[in-house]
Structure formats: structure tokens, C-alpha cells
Amino acid sequence: MFRDNPDEHRFEWIEQGMVVFADYFGRKDALVIPHVEAPVPLRGTGAADRLMSALADHARKEGLKLVPTCGYAAMWFRRHRDQQDVLA
């Protein structure tokens, strides 16, 4: 399940009762994604990939543009060129 947690300034993906998250902060024209993290038990399972896919869908639906400064997020967008329409 994907959700925006504005109090924590992060997008969250809930899986197996654990939270995978992408921190964000606003710029005038986009949201910067400086950090993505998955709990150790979910690493290597594709949970962060599912978070990023849901985040791209959310950004598209809400008309948001993203700036991935986190190494994982930047790599994810390089690997998913079909999702790059949400990049600023």
C-alpha cells in the first residue's frame, strides 16, 4: 500500500507490516527525493522497486515533477526510462 506521509516528509510503501520509504522535500517546481530506504528484511525483494513505481504513478496523477538525488532513486529512473516523464 502506497501513501504520502506529509508529517514525516516521505512517501511510504507498506509491505509485510514494514515501511519502505522515500524522503522528499519541496522545491519551487518539483519534489527532491534525497533518500530511499527499505528495512533489512525487505532488501533484495523488490519492495523499493514497488515503492518507486507507485511514487512515479502518484507523481504523474498529481502533476508532480521529481528530482531523484538519492543514488537508488536515480538508478531506478535510469533503468525505467518509461517512467522518466515525471522527472523535472
C-alpha positions as CSV (number, residue, x, y, z in Angstrom):
1,M,0.0,0.0,0.0
2,F,1.4,3.4,-1.0
3,R,0.8,6.6,0.9
4,D,2.1,10.1,1.4
5,N,3.2,10.9,5.0
6,P,3.5,14.7,4.9
7,D,4.3,14.8,8.6
8,E,7.4,12.8,8.0
9,H,8.0,14.3,4.5
10,R,8.1,10.9,2.9
11,F,6.3,8.6,0.6
12,E,5.7,5.1,2.1
13,W,5.1,1.6,0.8
14,I,3.8,-0.8,3.4
15,E,4.7,-4.4,2.8
16,Q,4.6,-7.3,5.3
17,G,3.9,-4.8,8.0
18,M,7.1,-2.9,7.3
19,V,7.6,0.5,5.8
20,V,9.8,1.2,2.7
21,F,10.1,5.0,2.3
22,A,11.4,7.8,0.1
23,D,12.1,11.1,1.8
24,Y,11.2,14.3,0.0
25,F,11.4,18.0,0.2
26,G,9.8,20.6,-1.9
27,R,11.4,22.9,-4.4
28,K,9.5,25.6,-6.2
29,D,9.0,23.4,-9.2
30,A,9.5,19.8,-8.0
31,L,10.0,17.4,-5.2
32,V,13.5,16.3,-4.4
33,I,14.0,12.6,-3.4
34,P,17.2,12.6,-1.4
35,H,16.9,9.1,0.3
36,V,15.1,5.8,-0.3
37,E,15.3,3.1,2.3
38,A,13.9,-0.4,2.9
39,P,14.0,-2.4,6.1
40,V,16.7,-5.1,6.1
41,P,14.2,-8.0,5.8
42,L,12.8,-6.4,2.6
43,R,16.1,-5.6,0.9
44,G,16.5,-7.6,-2.3
45,T,12.8,-8.4,-2.6
46,G,11.8,-5.7,-5.0
47,A,10.0,-3.7,-2.3
48,A,11.9,-0.5,-3.1
49,D,11.2,-1.0,-6.8
50,R,7.4,-1.3,-6.0
51,L,7.7,1.9,-3.9
52,M,9.3,3.8,-6.8
53,S,6.8,2.5,-9.3
54,A,3.9,3.7,-7.1
55,L,5.7,7.0,-6.5
56,A,6.1,7.6,-10.2
57,D,2.4,6.8,-10.7
58,H,1.4,9.1,-7.9
59,A,3.6,12.0,-9.3
60,R,2.0,11.5,-12.7
61,K,-1.5,11.5,-11.3
62,E,-0.9,14.6,-9.1
63,G,1.1,16.5,-11.8
64,L,4.3,16.5,-9.7
65,K,7.8,16.5,-11.0
66,L,10.6,14.6,-9.2
67,V,14.3,15.2,-8.8
68,P,16.0,12.0,-7.6
69,T,19.2,12.9,-5.8
70,C,19.3,9.5,-4.0
71,G,21.6,7.1,-5.8
72,Y,19.0,4.3,-5.7
73,A,16.2,6.6,-7.0
74,A,18.4,8.0,-9.8
75,M,19.4,4.5,-10.8
76,W,15.8,3.3,-10.7
77,F,14.8,6.1,-13.2
78,R,17.8,5.2,-15.5
79,R,16.5,1.6,-15.5
80,H,12.9,2.6,-16.1
81,R,13.1,5.1,-19.0
82,D,9.3,4.7,-19.5
83,Q,8.8,6.5,-16.1
84,Q,11.0,9.5,-16.8
85,D,8.1,11.7,-17.8
86,V,7.8,12.6,-14.1
87,L,11.4,13.9,-13.8
88,A,12.0,17.7,-13.6
